[in-house]
């Protein structure tokens, strides 16, 4: 006790140090757990930040891509509008005989066809178009043989129905009725290609059958398309059409005039020119003694002789009857699996010429 009393200051310091040590030890034990928790939270936060960065990485530059996407939509809208205009011109609805056709009974179509045979033969006779098996009436020309009355059996691609009308279904009869009108127009183009001084000779008109009954009765007028499918647009699913092949013999101006007549919905898919070797008669042989031609008479050895230069022209024609562009079905199919912004969709449809579909597609 005496020792403690004599060293009271020392023991006071030791006691104070002990108390401080105990407090600090207790505080250390209490805070060590919190530090570990904070370290764990910091580690979790770092993991979350890394994860968020990974998730956001694909969206970096999104503003730029969105701007480019909008510019692409503008270009696509302009392209779609141009396509609408192109196929509208190809279809030529106002002049398209398929679109302006009014439904008739099969009997009425048959009556129209019977009248058409006579009308077309008279047209060819008056326009200097020679038909197979004969030729038109009128004076002889230096271009073709001396003409005579046309052969009545030529049927303009419809020979099988001259006096024979099968039991067509209403739908098939309508399609045949459209073809009848197209052939009438084609023969009109041919007749306008001939001239008074230079007639042409119509060789044949072949056509594509419109159905099973027609295919079974079409006979020699059948147009075989097996080896021509690659040249037809309808085989690629772009449009619907009916096809014809027409051949005539004449001079270049005949073919040029006929080609100029083939405006949409007529599409020329193949054009073949061959020298006509059926007749090698001289078309024009000037008088060697005619001073107007600059000839010295019989003693001249060089005579200008222009021989018959007729050619055989064959045209494969595709007549457009419909264009496969159902915009509503196309866009509906796309939007079933895609979420589109209503404003962007509406702007695109308006710019592309499909503004009428906006309400329907957005709903």
C-alpha positions in Angstrom: 0.0 0.0 0.0 2.9 2.2 0.9 4.3 1.6 -2.6 1.1 2.5 -4.2 0.8 5.6 -2.2 4.3 6.6 -3.0 3.7 5.9 -6.8 0.1 7.2 -7.0 0.9 9.2 -10.1 2.3 6.3 -11.9 -0.6 4.1 -11.1 -3.0 6.9 -12.2 -1.3 7.1 -15.5 -1.4 3.3 -15.9 -5.1 3.2 -14.9 -5.9 5.9 -17.4 -4.0 4.1 -20.1 -5.8 0.9 -19.3 -9.1 2.6 -19.5 -8.2 4.3 -22.8 -6.9 1.0 -24.2 -10.1 -0.8 -23.2 -12.2 1.9 -24.8 -10.2 1.9 -28.0 -10.2 -1.9 -28.1 -14.0 -1.9 -27.7 -14.4 0.7 -30.4 -12.0 -1.2 -32.7 -14.0 -4.4 -32.2 -17.2 -2.5 -32.9 -16.0 -0.7 -36.1 -14.1 -3.6 -37.7 -17.4 -5.3 -38.7 -18.7 -2.1 -40.2 -15.6 -1.6 -42.3 -15.9 -5.1 -43.7 -19.6 -4.3 -44.5 -18.5 -1.1 -46.2 -15.8 -2.9 -48.2 -18.5 -5.4 -49.3 -20.8 -2.6 -50.3 -18.1 -0.9 -52.2 -17.3 -4.1 -54.0 -20.9 -4.6 -54.9 -21.2 -1.1 -56.1 -18.2 -1.6 -58.4 -19.8 -4.7 -59.8 -23.0 -2.9 -60.5 -21.2 0.0 -62.2 -19.3 -2.5 -64.4 -22.6 -4.3 -65.2 -24.3 -1.0 -66.1 -21.5 0.0 -68.3 -21.7 -3.3 -70.1 -25.4 -2.9 -70.6 -25.1 0.7 -71.8 -22.2 0.0 -74.2 -24.5 -1.1 -77.1 -26.3 2.2 -76.8 -23.3 4.4 -77.0 -23.7 6.6 -80.1 -27.4 6.0 -80.1 -28.2 9.6 -80.9 -26.0 9.3 -84.1 -27.6 6.0 -85.1 -31.1 7.4 -84.5 -30.3 10.4 -86.7 -28.9 8.1 -89.5 -32.0 5.8 -89.1 -34.3 8.8 -89.7 -32.3 9.8 -92.8 -32.6 6.2 -94.0 -36.4 6.4 -93.5 -36.5 9.6 -95.6 -34.6 7.9 -98.4 -36.7 4.7 -98.2 -39.9 6.8 -98.3 -38.6 8.6 -101.5 -37.8 5.2 -103.0 -41.2 3.8 -102.1 -42.9 6.8 -103.6 -40.9 6.4 -106.8 -41.8 2.7 -106.9 -45.4 3.5 -106.5 -45.2 5.9 -109.4 -43.3 3.5 -111.5 -45.7 0.6 -111.1 -48.6 2.9 -111.4 -47.3 3.9 -114.8 -46.7 0.3 -115.8 -50.2 -0.7 -114.8 -51.7 2.4 -116.5 -55.0 1.8 -114.8 -56.9 4.4 -116.8 -56.0 2.7 -120.1 -55.7 -0.8 -118.8 -58.3 -3.0 -120.5 -58.3 -5.4 -117.6 -59.0 -2.6 -115.1 -61.7 -0.9 -117.2 -63.4 -4.2 -118.1 -67.1 -4.4 -117.2 -68.4 -7.9 -116.5 -70.4 -9.5 -119.3 -72.2 -12.8 -119.8 -70.3 -15.5 -121.7 -73.0 -15.2 -124.5 -72.4 -11.5 -124.8 -68.6 -12.0 -125.1 -69.2 -14.7 -127.8 -71.4 -12.2 -129.7 -68.7 -9.5 -129.5 -66.1 -12.0 -130.8 -68.2 -13.0 -133.8 -68.5 -9.3 -134.7 -64.8 -8.7 -134.1 -63.8 -11.3 -136.8 -65.5 -9.3 -139.5 -64.4 -5.9 -138.1 -60.7 -6.9 -137.9 -60.6 -8.4 -141.4 -62.2 -5.3 -142.8 -59.7 -3.2 -140.9 -56.8 -5.1 -142.3 -58.2 -4.9 -145.8 -58.6 -1.1 -145.6 -55.2 -0.5 -144.0 -53.1 -2.6 -146.4 -52.5 -5.5 -144.0 -52.2 -8.9 -145.7 -53.6 -11.8 -143.8 -52.3 -15.4 -143.9 -53.7 -17.4 -146.8 -54.6 -14.4 -148.9 -54.2 -10.6 -149.0 -56.4 -7.6 -149.1 -58.1 -6.2 -152.1 -56.8 -3.2 -153.9 -54.2 -2.4 -156.5 -51.0 -4.4 -156.8 -47.9 -3.0 -155.0 -44.3 -3.5 -155.8 -43.6 -4.5 -152.2 -45.7 -7.7 -152.1 -47.4 -10.1 -154.5 -50.6 -9.0 -156.2 -53.2 -9.0 -153.4 -56.5 -10.8 -153.4 -59.5 -11.2 -151.0 -58.3 -12.0 -147.4 -58.6 -15.5 -146.1 -61.7 -15.6 -143.8 -60.2 -18.5 -141.7 -57.6 -16.3 -140.0 -58.8 -15.9 -136.4 -56.4 -13.4 -134.9 -55.4 -15.8 -132.1 -59.0 -16.8 -131.6 -59.5 -19.1 -134.5 -60.9 -22.0 -132.4 -64.0 -19.9 -131.4 -65.0 -18.9 -134.9 -68.4 -20.7 -134.9 -67.6 -22.8 -131.8 -68.0 -21.4 -128.2 -67.2 -23.9 -125.4 -69.0 -23.9 -122.1 -66.7 -21.3 -120.3 -67.1 -20.5 -116.7 -68.0 -16.9 -116.0 -64.5 -16.1 -114.6 -62.7 -17.7 -117.6 -65.1 -15.9 -120.0 -64.2 -12.6 -118.5 -60.5 -13.2 -118.9 -61.0 -14.2 -122.5 -63.1 -11.1 -123.0 -60.2 -9.0 -121.9 -57.9 -10.8 -124.2 -60.3 -10.2 -127.1 -60.1 -6.5 -126.5 -56.3 -6.6 -126.2 -56.0 -8.5 -129.5 -58.3 -5.9 -131.1 -56.0 -3.2 -130.0 -52.9 -5.0 -131.1 -54.4 -5.5 -134.6 -55.1 -1.8 -134.6 -51.5 -1.1 -133.9 -50.5 -3.4 -136.8 -52.9 -1.8 -139.2 -51.6 1.7 -138.3 -48.0 0.5 -139.1 -48.8 -0.4 -142.7 -48.8 2.3 -145.4 -50.5 2.7 -148.7 -47.2 2.1 -150.6 -45.8 -0.5 -148.2 -48.3 -3.1 -146.9 -47.2 -5.7 -144.3 -48.1 -9.3 -144.0 -49.5 -10.5 -140.6 -48.1 -14.0 -140.0 -49.8 -15.0 -136.7 -51.0 -14.0 -133.3 -50.4 -16.5 -130.5 -51.7 -16.0 -127.0 -51.5 -17.4 -123.5 -54.6 -19.5 -122.5 -56.8 -18.0 -119.8 -57.9 -21.2 -118.2 -58.4 -25.0 -118.5 -61.3 -24.8 -121.0 -59.4 -22.3 -123.2 -56.2 -24.3 -123.0 -58.1 -27.4 -124.2 -59.6 -25.5 -127.2 -57.0 -22.9 -128.2 -55.3 -25.1 -130.8 -52.6 -23.7 -133.0 -53.0 -20.2 -131.4 -51.3 -21.5 -128.2 -48.4 -19.5 -127.0 -45.8 -21.8 -125.4 -44.1 -19.9 -122.5 -41.9 -22.7 -121.1 -38.7 -21.4 -122.7 -39.7 -17.7 -122.3 -40.4 -17.6 -118.6 -37.1 -16.1 -117.7 -37.9 -13.0 -119.8 -41.4 -12.5 -118.2 -41.8 -10.2 -115.1 -44.8 -12.2 -113.8 -42.6 -15.3 -113.2 -40.7 -13.3 -110.6 -43.9 -12.5 -108.6 -43.8 -8.8 -109.5 -47.0 -8.5 -111.4 -49.8 -10.4 -113.1 -50.1 -10.4 -116.9 -51.3 -12.1 -120.0 -48.9 -12.7 -122.9 -49.1 -12.6 -126.6 -46.7 -13.2 -129.5 -47.3 -11.5 -132.8 -45.3 -11.8 -136.0 -45.5 -9.9 -139.2 -43.4 -9.4 -142.4 -42.6 -5.9 -143.5 -39.9 -3.2 -143.5 -38.2 -1.5 -140.6 -40.6 1.4 -140.5 -43.5 -1.0 -139.9 -41.7 -2.5 -136.8 -40.7 1.0 -135.6 -44.3 2.3 -135.8 -45.6 -0.8 -134.0 -43.0 -0.6 -131.3 -43.9 3.1 -130.7 -47.5 2.0 -130.1 -46.6 -0.4 -127.3 -46.9 1.9 -124.3 -47.8 0.6 -120.8 -49.6 -1.7 -119.9 -47.9 -3.3 -122.9 -44.4 -4.5 -122.1 -42.1 -5.8 -124.9 -40.2 -8.8 -123.4 -38.5 -10.1 -126.6 -38.0 -8.8 -130.1 -36.6 -11.0 -132.9 -35.8 -9.8 -136.4 -35.1 -12.3 -139.2 -34.6 -11.8 -142.9 -37.6 -13.1 -144.8 -36.5 -15.7 -147.3 -39.9 -16.8 -148.4 -39.9 -14.4 -151.4 -36.9 -13.0 -153.2 -38.7 -11.1 -155.8 -37.4 -7.7 -156.9 -39.3 -4.8 -155.3 -38.1 -2.1 -157.5 -35.9 -2.2 -160.7 -35.5 1.2 -162.4 -35.5 1.6 -166.1 -31.8 1.7 -167.2 -32.7 4.3 -169.9 -34.5 6.7 -167.6 -32.5 10.0 -167.7 -34.2 11.0 -164.5 -32.2 8.3 -162.7 -28.9 9.4 -164.3 -28.6 6.3 -166.5 -26.9 6.5 -169.8 -29.1 3.8 -171.4 -28.4 0.2 -172.3 -24.7 0.8 -172.6 -24.4 1.5 -168.8 -23.1 -1.5 -166.9 -24.0 -0.2 -163.4 -27.7 -0.2 -162.6 -29.2 0.8 -159.2 -31.3 -2.2 -158.3 -33.1 -2.1 -155.0 -34.3 -5.6 -154.0 -37.0 -6.6 -151.6 -35.6 -6.2 -148.1 -38.5 -7.5 -146.1 -37.9 -8.8 -142.6 -39.8 -11.1 -140.3 -40.5 -9.3 -136.9 -41.6 -11.3 -133.9 -42.7 -9.5 -130.7 -43.3 -11.2 -127.3 -45.6 -8.9 -125.4 -46.6 -9.0 -121.8 -49.8 -7.1 -121.0 -49.9 -6.1 -117.3 -53.2 -6.9 -115.6 -52.2 -6.3 -112.0 -49.3 -5.3 -109.8 -48.5 -7.3 -106.7 -48.0 -4.4 -104.2 -50.3 -4.8 -101.3 -48.8 -2.1 -99.1 -51.2 -2.7 -96.2 -50.5 -6.4 -95.9 -46.7 -5.8 -96.3 -46.5 -3.2 -93.5 -48.9 -5.1 -91.3 -46.7 -8.2 -91.5 -43.6 -6.2 -90.5 -45.3 -4.4 -87.6 -46.5 -7.6 -86.1 -42.9 -8.3 -84.8 -41.6 -4.7 -84.5 -42.5 -1.9 -82.2 -42.6 1.4 -84.1 -42.8 5.0 -83.0 -46.2 6.3 -84.0 -44.9 9.6 -85.1 -42.0 8.2 -87.2 -44.3 5.6 -88.7 -46.9 8.2 -89.6 -44.2 10.5 -91.2 -42.8 7.6 -93.2 -46.2 6.5 -94.5 -47.1 10.1 -95.5 -43.8 10.6 -97.3 -44.0 7.3 -99.1 -47.4 7.9 -100.5 -49.3 5.6 -98.1 -50.7 8.2 -95.8 -54.2 6.6 -96.1 -52.9 3.6 -94.2 -51.6 5.6 -91.2 -54.6 5.3 -88.9 -55.1 1.6 -89.7 -51.5 0.6 -89.1 -51.0 2.6 -85.9 -54.2 1.1 -84.5 
